C-alpha cells in the first residue's frame, strides 16, 4: 500500500515537473515575443 503510494507520488511529481517545464517554455516564448514588439 505505502509502497504503491510512494511510487505513484514519485511518478506524478515527475509528470507535474514535465508539464511545468512545458508551461515555463511557453511562457518564455510569449514573454520573448512580447518584449520584441
Secondary structure, DSSP 8 states (H G I E B T S, - for coil): -HHHHHHHHHHHHHHHHHHHHHHHHHHHHHHHHHHH-
